[in-house]
Amino acid sequence: MRPIAPITLGLVVGNRGFFPAHLCDTGRREVLAKLEELGIRVVTLPTDATRFGAVESLSDATKCADLFRGQAGSIDGVLVTLPNFGDERAVANALRWSGLKVPVLVHAFKDGQGAMTIRDRRDSFCGKMSVCNNLRQYGIPFSLTRLHTVNPGEPSFAADLHDFAVTCRVVRALRNLRIGALGARPTAFNTVRYSEKLLEQSGISIETLDLFELFGWIGKMKDDDAAVQSKLTEIHQYVVARSVPSAALLKMAKFGVAVDGWMERTRLDATAIQCWTAMEEFFGVVPCTLMSMMSNLGLSSACEVDIMGTVAMYALAQAGGRPSALVDWNNNYGDDPDKGVIFHCSNLPKDLFVEEGPGAARMDFQEIIAGTVGKENTYGTVVGRLKMAPLTYLRCTTDDTGGRIRAYLGEGELTNDPLDTFGGVGVVKIREFQTLLRYICENGFEHHVAVNPTRTAAGVREALGKYLGWETYHHA
């Protein structure tokens, strides 16, 4: 997968005059050291701009706001740290006047049992409540650390920053996401209906293209065009295709060139594609391999024009830095109530499959629809077994009647339990799985779900629920 740009945080160091100001100096340095260790870039007031580079007065808040406003295009989130009680008004004003609409994490240092004199007592425990109270009054959403007070060197603070980085990446990615919808949704799939207008309110735009236009572009290509031959080489380098006819591979290459050009011209980040059955009947291949290749790069591509599936795939890919797959919640796994089979036929990214043995990724034909349109017209799937890994799953949907976007998410694991079937498959284990399945059915969610081999549910939940305003259920 292509590397994801590191996040940049604006840092606000809170101070309050009649509390020990020297703690702002040491606290600021501790926090900056931890952020540097974690590879997080920082925008913050220099120590010659205000006392210790902290924010206390109206003047300090103005300087901080001006700094943030000038670098707004590069700031993905704000960390508010309180080495002492902190001035709640100065913090809230700095954020309001900056004009930033990014996630905010509020952090407070611990007091030490042996440092409770007037010279060293922080009172950050109390000050954090005052800051949060003011942010709530100002209408500024914010996130909290696991522990009410925590020092930068403690493991839980690193975990807090990891989750917050996930939140910032997801918000950054979704607020300007552009998805291409290629073809009409399959008639039989009412489940993938969605509202473009609701998505637009969250900053997600949809660019449509008819299959007729795409096939028109393909029809103008020659077999020996440099771009076509280059894409053909990419396909051979990507997946084993020994049993696939060369004519089918050439069609896939042309399809890939056409889609690549469309995405570049219209600045698309991801796609959802009409994968059956018009493409097989009138073009003669399935698009799964090209979709798998795009998803493997982080350019998430969902089948059956499932735009909301693409949204979830892209969010998880940006959250975890690994490719996402779109699968069906497809089968029970024997009598184990906490296990199930996930499946697609398949366009799953190669990096999620086992590397060796019978479950390794290979190109094949689409067994489900071959009986309808003929095996010779269905080459191009990428099949195999999903390897054992941690798992985060996510489904998003537009609730048109309620005028809102809803989502559910959680974590589990991909197991190596035996399974003898076809397509791209895996076995999942999820705590209280039956409760989740009941929630999905009772709330009218689709059977498709995005999965990613990382653990990022906490950060994604904050991004979708707190900062994008989506109704989000976390199955924890």
N, C-alpha and C positions, 0 to 999 in steps of 0.2 A: 504494500500500500504506500502511496505517496506520503512523504512526511507532512505532519500537521504543524503549522506555524506555532511556535511557543506563545504563551499568553503574556500580556503586559498588564501589570496591576498599578493603579494609582495608590500610593500609600499615604494615609492621613495618620499622623502621630498626634494623639490628643494630649493636651496639657491643661492644668488649672493652677493658677498662680499660688494659692496658699497650700498646695500639696508639693511634695519634694520634686522640684524640676529636674534635678540631676538624674532622676530615673528615666526621663525622656531621652537623655543622651545615651545611656547604656541600653535602654529598651529599643531605641531606634536601631542601634548597631546590631543588636541580637536578631531582630526581625529581618533586617537587610541581609545578614549573613545566611539566615535560613532560606530566604527567597533565592539568593544566589546559588546556594547548594542545590536547590530543587530546579534550577534552570528557569526561574520566573523573572522576567524583566520588570523593572520598576521605574515609575515616574513619581518623584517626591520632591518636596521643597528642600533646597540645600540648607546647610546649617548656618550660612551667612544671610539667609533671607528672613528667618525668624529665629527665635531662641531655640537652639537645638534642632531647627527644622520642623518644629512642632506647630500645632494650630491651637490658638487659645482665644485671640481677640477677633474683632470684626476685621481689622486690618490683615491679620494672619489668614482668616477665611477667604478674604478677597484675593490675596496672593495665591493661595492654593487653588481657588476656583479658576483664576486666570491661567495658571500653569496647566491645569487639567483641560480647560477649554481649548488651549492652544495645541494640545496633543490628543484631542478627543478621538481622532481617527485611529490612533494606535492603542488606546486604553480599552481593555476588555472587561475589567472589573476593578473594584476598589476594595482595599483592605484598610479598615479602621482599626488601629491598635491603641490600646490604652495602658501605657506604663504607669500612669497614676489615674486619679479619678476622671480627669479630662473635662473639657468644657463642652457640654452637649449642644449648646447653640452654635458654637463655632464649627463643630463637626457637621451639623445639619445644614448650616448656611453654606459651607464650602461645597457640599454635595449639590445642594439646590442651585447655587449660582454657577456651578460648572456646566450645568445643562446635560450632564452625562445621564444616559438611561441604560446603565449596565448593572450587573449584580454587585452587591455590597456584602462583605463579610465583616462582622464585628468581633473583635478579639480583645480580651482583657488579661493582663498579667496576674499571676498569683502573688499573694503576700506570703512572706516567709515567717514561720513561727518565731524565728530568732531575730526578726527585723521589723518589729512592730512599734518602734519609737516614732516620735513626730518627724524625725529626720528621714526615716526609711519606709514608713507605712504607705502603701499605695492607695488603698481604698478603691481599686479598679473594680472589684466585685460589685460595689454599689454604683460606681460611675457608669458601668455598662448598662445598667437598667435605665439610667437617665438618658444616655445616648439613644437607646432603643426607643424609649418613650418619645423623644423628639423626632426621630426618624419616622415613627408611626404618625405623629401629628403632621409632619411635612408630606406624608403620602409617599415616602421613599421605601420601597421593599428592601429587605435585608435578610441575610442568612446568619446563622449562629454556629459557633464551634461546639463540638460534642460536650465538652466540659465548660461550665460557666467561666472559669478562669483556668488558664493553662500557659505554661511557659514555652517559648519557642523551641527549646531543645527537647521537649517531650514528644514521644511517638504519636500521640493523638493529635498534636498540632500539625505534624506532617500529613497525617490522614485527612485532617480538615482542609488543608491546602490542596491536597490531591482532589478531594471531592469538589472544592470550589473551582479548581482549574477545569474540571469536567463541566461544571455548570457554565462557566464563562465560554468554553469552547462551543457548547451546544447552543447557547443564546447567540453567540457571534455567527454561527453557521446558519441557524434557522431564520434569523431576522432579515437575511438577504438572499435566501435560497431561491434558485431558479430551476424548476423541474420541467423537462420536456415530456409531453404526453403524445406518444406516437401511436396513432390509430384510435379507433373507437373501442370502448370496453366491450368484451365479449357479451353478447346478448344475454346469455344465461347467468351472468354474474352481477345481479343487482347488489350484491354485497360490497362491490367496490365503487359504488356511487359516492360522490363527494361534492363539497361546495368550494368552488374557486374563490368566492367572495369572502368566506370565513378565513380561508388561508391567507388571502391578501391582507386582511386586518392584522395578521401576525408577521407580515413582511415576506410571505412566501408567494412567488409568482409562478404561473403555469403558462408554458408556451406549447401550443398544439401544432400537430402536423398530421396530415392525412397519409395513410399508406400509399395512396395513389401517387402523391408527389414523390415520396421516397423511391418507389419502384421506377418512377420516371427518371430520376437521377441515376439510378442503377443501370437503367436501359441505355444510357449514353456512355457508359464505361466500356472500355476495351479490356479484354482478358490480360493483355500485356502492359496495361497502364502501370507506371512505377508505383503509385499509391496502392493499387490492388495487389501487386506482387509483394510489396512491403508488408501489407496486412496479412497476406497468406503466410509469410514467414513468421510473423508474430503468432499466428494461430498454431502453427506447427511447434513453435518454441514453448507455447503455453501448455498444451495438453496432448497426450498420446491420441492419435486418430488413425490407427492402422487399418481399421475396418471400414473407414468412411470413404466413399467414392470421391475422386478428385473433382468431379463436376460440382458436387455439393460443397466442398471446401472453397471452391472458387466463388460460388454464390455467397457464402458466408463472408468472404473477404470483401466483396463488393458492398454487401450490406454494412459491414463495419466501416468502410470508407465513407459511405453516405451518412451514417449516423455521426461519425467523428466530425465531418464537415458541418453538419447541422448544429451540433453542440458548440462548435467553435464560433460559428457565425452568430448564434443567438445567446452565447455566453451561459450555457446551461451547466449546472453542477451535477445533475442526476437525471434519470429518465424512468418512465413507466411505459411499457411496450405491449401492444396487442400481439400476443405470441401465438394465438390460434383462433380459428383454423384457416383464415383467409391466406395467411402467409404460406402455409403448407400447401394448400390447394392450388394457389396461383403463382407461387414463387419457388416452392419445392424444398425448403429447409426450415428448421426451427431456428430462432435467433438466440438460443440459450447460451452458446459458447461466447458470443460477443457480449452478451449481458454479464456473463460470469467474469469475463476479462475486465469489463468496466468496474464491476463491483469490487474486484480484487485490487483495483487501484484506488478505491474509495469513492469512485463515481457511481454511487449506488444505482442499480437498475432493477426495477420490480416488474414481474410478469402481470399479465391480465389487466394492464393499465391501472394497477393499484397505486394511485398517487399517494394515498395515505400510508401505504406500505413503504413507498420510497421515502417519505418524510421520516418514518421511524428508522429505516435502515441508515439513512444519512446521519440522523441524530446520534445513533449508537456508534457509527464509524468515527464520527468526530469526537465522541466522548472517549472512546477507548483506543483510538489509533490503530484499529484492526478492521479488516473488511467485515461487513455485515451480510447476512443472508435473509431472504424472505422465504418462510416455510409455512406449511399447513400444520396446525395442531391436528394430527392425522389419525392416530390409532392409540388404543390402550396398549400397554405392555403387560401381557399376561394378566395376573390378578393383583399386581402391585398398584395400589391406588395413588402412589406418589410418583409413578413413572409413566411415560408416554412416548410415542413415536412421532418425530417430526419428519417431514418429507416434502420434497418437490421433485419435478420430473426430469431434468433440473437445470437451473442456471446458477447454482451455488458457487461462490468464489473458491478457486482452487486451494487457497491457503488454509481453508477450514477442514479440508479432507486429510485423512491419514496419508503419510508420504509413501508408504510401501505396502506391498501385498495386494490381495484382492479388493481391498477397499480404496486403493489409490485412485485419484481422479483419472478418468478416461472419457473420450468422446464416444457417443453411441447414438442410437435412434430413440425417438420418444414412443415408448411402448403403449401408452394409454391411448393416443389418438392414431397410432399406426393402422389399427384395424378399420378406421374410418377413411383416412386419406391415403393410405398405402405407406408401407415402411420406407420406400425409396424417397418419399417426400418429407421424412421426419428426422433426418440426420442432423446432429448438432447439439444434442444434450451433453451436459458434463455430469457424469454420475460417479458415485463413490460413497464412502462412509465418513461421516463427520467424526473427527478425532476427539478423544477425551479432553475436556477443558472446562474451566469455569464458564458460566453463562449469564448474560443479562438479556432479558427479553422485553420487547416494547411493542405496543399496538396503539396507534392514534386513529381517531375517527372524527369526522365532522358531523355534529348533531344539528342538522339543519333546522329541525322543528324547535329545538331549544336555543338556537342561535349561538352555539358554542363549539369549541373543540374539546374532545375528551380523550383520555389516554389511560392505559394501565401498564404497569411494568413491575419487574421483580428480578430475582436472581435464582439460579439453580446450578445444575451441572450437566454437561454432556458425559455420558458414561460409555464404557466399553462393553456393555451387555451384548450378548450374541443376538444377531438379527439377520435373517436370510430373506431379502426382498430386492426390489429393483429401485432405480432412481437415485437421488441424492437423499440420504437418510441418516438419522441419528436417534439415539435413545436419550431422553432427558429425565432427570430426577428433580422434582420441585416439592418443597415442603408444603403440606396441605394443598396438594394439587387439585383435589376434588373441590375445595372451596374456591380456588381460582377459576376452575372450569364453570362452576355454578355462576360466579360473578360475570364471566364472559357471556354466558347465555342470557342471564337475566337482564343484562344491560345492552344487549343487542350488538356486541362487538363482532367483527368479522372473524373468519376462521384462519386468516393469514396473520402471521406474527413475525416481526423482525427479531433476529437473534445475533448475538455478538459474543466471541469467546473472551470476555473480560468481565470485571465486576465494577460497574459504574452506576448502578441504579440510584444511589443516594444523590449523586450530583445531577443526574438527568432529571430526577423528580423535582429538585429545586428549580432547574431551568424551565421545565414545562409548567409546573404549577405556580411557582412564585413570581417568575419574571415574564413568562409569556401569557400567564393567566388562564391556562388550560385546566380543566377539571381532571385531576390526576389521582388515580388509585395506585398505591404502592403495596404490592402483595409481599409483606415481609414476615 
